[in-house]
Amino acid sequence: MSTPPPPTSAPAGSTGIEITASFFILSFILFLFKPVFVIDGTAVKSQWKTPGMFPTAPGQHQVQVHIPYLFLRTAGKAVATATVQPGQVVRVAYKAPWILFLPGKITMS
């Protein structure tokens, strides 16, 4: 697992993927566990409800989000494919499931 540069906010004219992770408020225990964003096999721990910008080349990219929760290494795992056009920032929203044995939900805009 390599270490890419830390996520930043999206500058004007950039190309990449911006990911925001959230959960239902009654699952407040998840504040203790940071979500992991995996883009094309490169994993980065991030923060809840804070958008992370990941510069990428134009094209298709596999996006995966999961939570390392206690003995479950990939709890709430969700996978999607994002198509990035030149000069475009694809915004990805991850919603953690109520029960961490179930998959999470990824939406894109």
C-alpha positions in Angstrom: 0.0 0.0 0.0 1.8 3.2 -1.2 1.2 6.6 0.3 -0.1 9.2 -2.1 -0.1 12.9 -1.3 -2.8 13.9 1.3 -6.1 14.9 -0.1 -6.8 18.6 -0.7 -9.7 20.8 -1.8 -10.4 20.9 -5.5 -8.5 23.8 -7.2 -10.1 25.4 -10.3 -9.4 23.5 -13.5 -8.2 20.3 -11.8 -9.0 16.8 -12.8 -9.7 14.1 -10.2 -12.1 12.5 -7.7 -13.5 14.2 -4.6 -14.8 11.8 -2.0 -16.9 12.6 1.1 -17.8 9.9 3.6 -20.8 10.1 6.0 -22.9 7.9 8.3 -26.2 7.9 10.1 -25.9 9.9 13.3 -27.0 7.0 15.5 -23.8 5.2 14.3 -21.7 7.8 16.2 -19.2 5.0 17.2 -17.8 5.3 13.7 -16.2 8.6 14.7 -13.5 6.3 16.3 -12.8 4.6 12.9 -11.5 6.6 9.9 -12.8 5.6 6.5 -10.3 4.3 3.9 -10.6 5.5 0.3 -9.0 3.2 -2.3 -8.5 4.6 -5.8 -7.0 2.2 -8.4 -5.4 0.2 -5.6 -3.9 3.1 -3.6 -5.4 3.4 -0.1 -5.6 6.6 2.0 -7.2 7.0 5.4 -9.4 10.1 5.6 -11.9 11.9 7.8 -15.7 11.7 8.1 -17.8 14.4 6.4 -14.6 16.1 5.1 -14.2 16.1 1.3 -10.9 14.7 0.1 -9.6 15.6 -3.4 -7.5 13.0 -5.2 -5.9 14.2 -8.5 -6.2 11.5 -11.2 -5.7 11.3 -14.9 -8.7 11.4 -17.2 -10.3 8.0 -17.7 -12.0 5.2 -15.7 -10.9 4.7 -12.1 -12.1 2.1 -9.5 -13.2 3.7 -6.3 -13.6 1.7 -3.1 -14.5 2.9 0.4 -14.5 0.8 3.5 -14.1 1.1 7.3 -11.5 -0.9 9.3 -13.9 -1.7 12.2 -12.6 -3.8 15.1 -12.0 -7.3 13.6 -13.6 -6.5 10.2 -10.9 -5.1 8.0 -13.3 -3.9 5.2 -16.6 -3.2 7.0 -19.2 -1.4 4.9 -17.2 -1.9 1.7 -18.6 -0.2 -1.4 -17.0 -0.3 -4.9 -17.8 1.8 -8.0 -16.2 2.9 -11.2 -15.8 6.7 -11.8 -15.2 8.1 -15.3 -13.2 11.3 -15.2 -13.2 13.7 -18.1 -10.3 16.2 -18.7 -10.7 19.2 -16.4 -13.6 17.5 -14.5 -13.9 16.7 -10.8 -16.1 13.7 -10.1 -17.8 14.1 -6.7 -18.3 10.7 -4.9 -20.4 10.4 -1.8 -20.1 7.3 0.4 -22.8 6.5 3.0 -21.9 3.9 5.6 -24.5 1.2 6.3 -26.5 1.0 9.5 -25.2 -2.5 10.1 -21.5 -2.8 9.2 -21.8 -6.4 7.8 -23.8 -4.9 4.9 -22.3 -2.9 2.0 -22.1 0.8 2.0 -23.6 3.0 -0.8 -21.6 5.1 -3.3 -23.3 7.9 -5.4 -21.6 10.1 -7.9 -22.3 13.5 -9.4 
